[in-house]
Amino acid sequence: MSADDKIIIADDAVIHPGDLHEDFIRSSGPGGQNVNKVATAVQLRFDAANAPGLTKRVRERTLKLAGQRATKDGVVVIEAGRFRTQEQNRADARARLTALVAKAAEPPPPPRKKTRPSKGAVERRLKTKAGRSTVKKLRGRVEND
């Protein structure tokens, strides 16, 4: 994927390359002395609040799903440092952002249909409740007459 390609997720969710900003930072974790001198981890910033390729619903859900990864200004920050090369970390960060926006673009679930228990089910429940009540009452102290 080149840097000029826009990422099409759904009809109402498109990520334009101008909306993404990448910074390369030093990665933590294994790698020996190489970790201290090579910036292989990527910090991907996506301005979700002002992204023209997202509808209002997708924009709001993206920021909600991002949680702590979203700033107050509506910028989603994804850090990827699992791999030892910049290219792999860049692809990983973009894949994670794409998955986040794809989840936000999913249509909402259908509304729940209200159901009522049948008359027989209510009677059975009340009958078992009454039975348990008598069992517990019988556990009390026995009085000698």
Phi and psi restraints in degrees (value plus and minus 20) as a CYANA .aco file:
   2 SER   PHI    -105.7   -65.7
   2 SER   PSI     148.9   188.9
   3 ALA   PHI     -93.1   -53.1
   3 ALA   PSI     -35.4     4.6
   4 ASP   PHI    -109.5   -69.5
   4 ASP   PSI     -32.1     7.9
   5 ASP   PHI     -97.7   -57.7
   5 ASP   PSI     115.3   155.3
   6 LYS   PHI    -107.3   -67.3
   6 LYS   PSI     127.6   167.6
   7 ILE   PHI    -116.6   -76.6
   7 ILE   PSI      92.9   132.9
   8 ILE   PHI    -116.1   -76.1
   8 ILE   PSI      96.7   136.7
   9 ILE   PHI    -121.6   -81.6
   9 ILE   PSI     -67.0   -27.0
  10 ALA   PHI    -172.9  -132.9
  10 ALA   PSI    -199.2  -159.2
  11 ASP   PHI     -82.2   -42.2
  11 ASP   PSI     -54.5   -14.5
  12 ASP   PHI    -124.7   -84.7
  12 ASP   PSI      -3.2    36.8
  13 ALA   PHI    -165.7  -125.7
  13 ALA   PSI      86.2   126.2
  14 VAL   PHI    -152.3  -112.3
  14 VAL   PSI     111.7   151.7
  15 ILE   PHI    -123.6   -83.6
  15 ILE   PSI      97.0   137.0
  16 HIS   PHI    -106.4   -66.4
  16 HIS   PSI     127.7   167.7
  17 PRO   PHI     -82.4   -42.4
  17 PRO   PSI     -45.8    -5.8
  18 GLY   PHI     -91.0   -51.0
  18 GLY   PSI     -38.3     1.7
  19 ASP   PHI    -101.1   -61.1
  19 ASP   PSI     -33.5     6.5
  20 LEU   PHI    -120.3   -80.3
  20 LEU   PSI     121.3   161.3
  21 HIS   PHI    -155.2  -115.2
  21 HIS   PSI     105.1   145.1
  22 GLU   PHI    -132.8   -92.8
  22 GLU   PSI     114.7   154.7
  23 ASP   PHI    -143.4  -103.4
  23 ASP   PSI     118.0   158.0
  24 PHE   PHI    -120.4   -80.4
  24 PHE   PSI     109.0   149.0
  25 ILE   PHI    -146.4  -106.4
  25 ILE   PSI     146.1   186.1
  26 ARG   PHI     -91.5   -51.5
  26 ARG   PSI     117.0   157.0
  27 SER   PHI    -110.3   -70.3
  27 SER   PSI     126.3   166.3
  28 SER   PHI    -113.3   -73.3
  28 SER   PSI     151.8   191.8
  29 GLY   PHI      78.3   118.3
  29 GLY   PSI    -183.6  -143.6
  30 PRO   PHI     -88.7   -48.7
  30 PRO   PSI     137.6   177.6
  31 GLY   PHI     128.1   168.1
  31 GLY   PSI     -22.6    17.4
  32 GLY   PHI      47.8    87.8
  32 GLY   PSI    -165.0  -125.0
  33 GLN   PHI     -88.5   -48.5
  33 GLN   PSI     -42.6    -2.6
  34 ASN   PHI     -80.2   -40.2
  34 ASN   PSI     -52.8   -12.8
  35 VAL   PHI     -80.8   -40.8
  35 VAL   PSI     -55.3   -15.3
  36 ASN   PHI     -97.6   -57.6
  36 ASN   PSI     -31.5     8.5
  37 LYS   PHI    -145.1  -105.1
  37 LYS   PSI     -30.3     9.7
  38 VAL   PHI    -138.7   -98.7
  38 VAL   PSI     109.7   149.7
  39 ALA   PHI    -112.2   -72.2
  39 ALA   PSI      72.1   112.1
  40 THR   PHI    -122.7   -82.7
  40 THR   PSI     -42.8    -2.8
  41 ALA   PHI     -95.3   -55.3
  41 ALA   PSI     128.1   168.1
  42 VAL   PHI    -136.5   -96.5
  42 VAL   PSI     121.5   161.5
  43 GLN   PHI    -135.6   -95.6
  43 GLN   PSI      84.9   124.9
  44 LEU   PHI    -114.9   -74.9
  44 LEU   PSI     105.5   145.5
  45 ARG   PHI    -133.2   -93.2
  45 ARG   PSI     108.7   148.7
  46 PHE   PHI    -146.6  -106.6
  46 PHE   PSI      96.8   136.8
  47 ASP   PHI    -100.1   -60.1
  47 ASP   PSI      64.6   104.6
  48 ALA   PHI     -90.4   -50.4
  48 ALA   PSI     -51.8   -11.8
  49 ALA   PHI     -87.3   -47.3
  49 ALA   PSI     -47.9    -7.9
  50 ASN   PHI    -137.0   -97.0
  50 ASN   PSI      -5.2    34.8
  51 ALA   PHI     -93.7   -53.7
  51 ALA   PSI     101.2   141.2
  52 PRO   PHI     -92.6   -52.6
  52 PRO   PSI     -39.3     0.7
  53 GLY   PHI    -103.8   -63.8
  53 GLY   PSI     -20.0    20.0
  54 LEU   PHI    -133.4   -93.4
  54 LEU   PSI     121.4   161.4
  55 THR   PHI     -96.5   -56.5
  55 THR   PSI     148.4   188.4
  56 LYS   PHI     -80.8   -40.8
  56 LYS   PSI     -63.1   -23.1
  57 ARG   PHI     -82.9   -42.9
  57 ARG   PSI     -65.6   -25.6
  58 VAL   PHI     -86.0   -46.0
  58 VAL   PSI     -59.1   -19.1
  59 ARG   PHI     -80.7   -40.7
  59 ARG   PSI     -67.5   -27.5
  60 GLU   PHI     -85.6   -45.6
  60 GLU   PSI     -62.5   -22.5
  61 ARG   PHI     -88.3   -48.3
  61 ARG   PSI     -53.8   -13.8
  62 THR   PHI     -82.8   -42.8
  62 THR   PSI     -66.1   -26.1
  63 LEU   PHI     -86.8   -46.8
  63 LEU   PSI     -55.4   -15.4
  64 LYS   PHI     -88.5   -48.5
  64 LYS   PSI     -63.7   -23.7
  65 LEU   PHI     -90.5   -50.5
  65 LEU   PSI     -48.5    -8.5
  66 ALA   PHI     -87.6   -47.6
  66 ALA   PSI     -51.0   -11.0
  67 GLY   PHI      40.7    80.7
  67 GLY   PSI    -141.7  -101.7
  68 GLN   PHI     -89.5   -49.5
  68 GLN   PSI     -38.0     2.0
  69 ARG   PHI     -96.8   -56.8
  69 ARG   PSI     -30.3     9.7
  70 ALA   PHI    -117.5   -77.5
  70 ALA   PSI     118.8   158.8
  71 THR   PHI    -107.7   -67.7
  71 THR   PSI     154.4   194.4
  72 LYS   PHI     -84.1   -44.1
  72 LYS   PSI     -47.2    -7.2
  73 ASP   PHI    -102.0   -62.0
  73 ASP   PSI     -23.3    16.7
  74 GLY   PHI      68.0   108.0
  74 GLY   PSI       4.6    44.6
  75 VAL   PHI    -121.3   -81.3
  75 VAL   PSI     106.2   146.2
  76 VAL   PHI    -110.6   -70.6
  76 VAL   PSI     105.2   145.2
  77 VAL   PHI    -132.3   -92.3
  77 VAL   PSI     100.8   140.8
  78 ILE   PHI    -139.5   -99.5
  78 ILE   PSI     104.8   144.8
  79 GLU   PHI    -126.3   -86.3
  79 GLU   PSI     110.1   150.1
  80 ALA   PHI    -147.4  -107.4
  80 ALA   PSI      99.9   139.9
  81 GLY   PHI    -162.8  -122.8
  81 GLY   PSI       4.3    44.3
  82 ARG   PHI     -90.2   -50.2
  82 ARG   PSI     -51.5   -11.5
  83 PHE   PHI    -124.3   -84.3
  83 PHE   PSI     151.8   191.8
  84 ARG   PHI    -118.9   -78.9
  84 ARG   PSI     -18.4    21.6
  85 THR   PHI    -142.3  -102.3
  85 THR   PSI     130.9   170.9
  86 GLN   PHI     -82.5   -42.5
  86 GLN   PSI     -62.9   -22.9
  87 GLU   PHI     -81.6   -41.6
  87 GLU   PSI     -64.2   -24.2
  88 GLN   PHI     -85.2   -45.2
  88 GLN   PSI     -61.3   -21.3
  89 ASN   PHI     -87.4   -47.4
  89 ASN   PSI     -56.9   -16.9
  90 ARG   PHI     -84.2   -44.2
  90 ARG   PSI     -64.8   -24.8
  91 ALA   PHI     -85.1   -45.1
  91 ALA   PSI     -58.2   -18.2
  92 ASP   PHI     -84.1   -44.1
  92 ASP   PSI     -64.6   -24.6
  93 ALA   PHI     -83.8   -43.8
  93 ALA   PSI     -62.8   -22.8
  94 ARG   PHI     -86.0   -46.0
  94 ARG   PSI     -58.0   -18.0
  95 ALA   PHI     -85.7   -45.7
  95 ALA   PSI     -60.4   -20.4
  96 ARG   PHI     -87.0   -47.0
  96 ARG   PSI     -58.2   -18.2
  97 LEU   PHI     -86.0   -46.0
  97 LEU   PSI     -62.9   -22.9
  98 THR   PHI     -81.2   -41.2
  98 THR   PSI     -62.0   -22.0
  99 ALA   PHI     -84.5   -44.5
  99 ALA   PSI     -58.9   -18.9
 100 LEU   PHI     -83.7   -43.7
 100 LEU   PSI     -67.4   -27.4
 101 VAL   PHI     -89.5   -49.5
 101 VAL   PSI     -54.8   -14.8
 102 ALA   PHI     -84.4   -44.4
 102 ALA   PSI     -59.1   -19.1
 103 LYS   PHI     -86.3   -46.3
 103 LYS   PSI     -57.1   -17.1
 104 ALA   PHI     -90.4   -50.4
 104 ALA   PSI     -47.7    -7.7
 105 ALA   PHI    -103.5   -63.5
 105 ALA   PSI     -28.9    11.1
 106 GLU   PHI     -81.3   -41.3
 106 GLU   PSI     123.4   163.4
 107 PRO   PHI     -87.0   -47.0
 107 PRO   PSI     130.4   170.4
 108 PRO   PHI     -86.3   -46.3
 108 PRO   PSI     131.2   171.2
 109 PRO   PHI     -86.4   -46.4
 109 PRO   PSI     134.5   174.5
 110 PRO   PHI     -84.9   -44.9
 110 PRO   PSI     130.5   170.5
 111 PRO   PHI     -84.5   -44.5
 111 PRO   PSI     128.8   168.8
 112 ARG   PHI     -92.6   -52.6
 112 ARG   PSI     116.2   156.2
 113 LYS   PHI    -109.0   -69.0
 113 LYS   PSI     108.0   148.0
 114 LYS   PHI     -94.5   -54.5
 114 LYS   PSI     114.8   154.8
 115 THR   PHI    -145.9  -105.9
 115 THR   PSI     137.6   177.6
 116 ARG   PHI    -141.4  -101.4
 116 ARG   PSI     124.6   164.6
 117 PRO   PHI     -88.7   -48.7
 117 PRO   PSI     129.6   169.6
 118 SER   PHI     -89.3   -49.3
 118 SER   PSI     142.8   182.8
 119 LYS   PHI     -81.5   -41.5
 119 LYS   PSI     -60.2   -20.2
 120 GLY   PHI     -83.7   -43.7
 120 GLY   PSI     -58.6   -18.6
 121 ALA   PHI     -85.6   -45.6
 121 ALA   PSI     -60.1   -20.1
 122 VAL   PHI     -84.4   -44.4
 122 VAL   PSI     -64.1   -24.1
 123 GLU   PHI     -82.6   -42.6
 123 GLU   PSI     -63.6   -23.6
 124 ARG   PHI     -81.8   -41.8
 124 ARG   PSI     -62.1   -22.1
 125 ARG   PHI     -82.7   -42.7
 125 ARG   PSI     -65.2   -25.2
 126 LEU   PHI     -86.8   -46.8
 126 LEU   PSI     -54.7   -14.7
 127 LYS   PHI     -86.1   -46.1
 127 LYS   PSI     -63.6   -23.6
 128 THR   PHI     -88.0   -48.0
 128 THR   PSI     -54.6   -14.6
 129 LYS   PHI     -82.9   -42.9
 129 LYS   PSI     -63.6   -23.6
 130 ALA   PHI     -84.7   -44.7
 130 ALA   PSI     -58.5   -18.5
 131 GLY   PHI     -83.1   -43.1
 131 GLY   PSI     -63.8   -23.8
 132 ARG   PHI     -84.0   -44.0
 132 ARG   PSI     -57.8   -17.8
 133 SER   PHI     -81.4   -41.4
 133 SER   PSI     -64.6   -24.6
 134 THR   PHI     -86.6   -46.6
 134 THR   PSI     -59.0   -19.0
 135 VAL   PHI     -79.5   -39.5
 135 VAL   PSI     -63.0   -23.0
 136 LYS   PHI     -90.0   -50.0
 136 LYS   PSI     -55.2   -15.2
 137 LYS   PHI     -85.2   -45.2
 137 LYS   PSI     -55.3   -15.3
 138 LEU   PHI     -92.3   -52.3
 138 LEU   PSI     -32.9     7.1
 139 ARG   PHI     -99.7   -59.7
 139 ARG   PSI     -25.7    14.3
 140 GLY   PHI     -87.8   -47.8
 140 GLY   PSI    -197.8  -157.8
 141 ARG   PHI     -88.2   -48.2
 141 ARG   PSI     120.8   160.8
 142 VAL   PHI    -110.6   -70.6
 142 VAL   PSI     106.5   146.5
 143 GLU   PHI    -118.2   -78.2
 143 GLU   PSI     113.3   153.3
 144 ASN   PHI    -106.0   -66.0
 144 ASN   PSI     110.0   150.0
